[in-house]
């Protein structure tokens, strides 16, 4: 093999190793941020709610999103409807973006865009 071909093979193997590592990370910390951004992309509005109301929503059968447990500190992120949101007294709207307000809230209620 020529030196040029050896260099190209070495570079290709390095790129493949990097790509494999990145795919493995999607199920770990790097993937948690991707899944959180994906969940926020589907949200029309985000609301901070109290611990009691989050517990009540879970008791009613709503499932918290798994990505909330992957964060540190863990958050309870629950997707609800606009009608159910109206009944929550402690709701406080926060911007739909990754910022200090969203990351400091312990319990989040997300309202998705309407689907047909």
WODAZI-V196588 format. One record per helix or strand of 2 or more residues. SS is the DSSP state (helix for helix, strand for strand). FROM is the first residue (numbers start at 1). TO is the last residue. If there is no record, write none. Layout:
# WODAZI-V196588
SS;FROM;TO, SS;FROM;TO
This chain:
# WODAZI-V196588
helix;3;25, helix;29;41, strand;43;48, helix;51;59, helix;66;70, strand;76;80, helix;82;86, strand;92;94, helix;100;104, strand;107;112
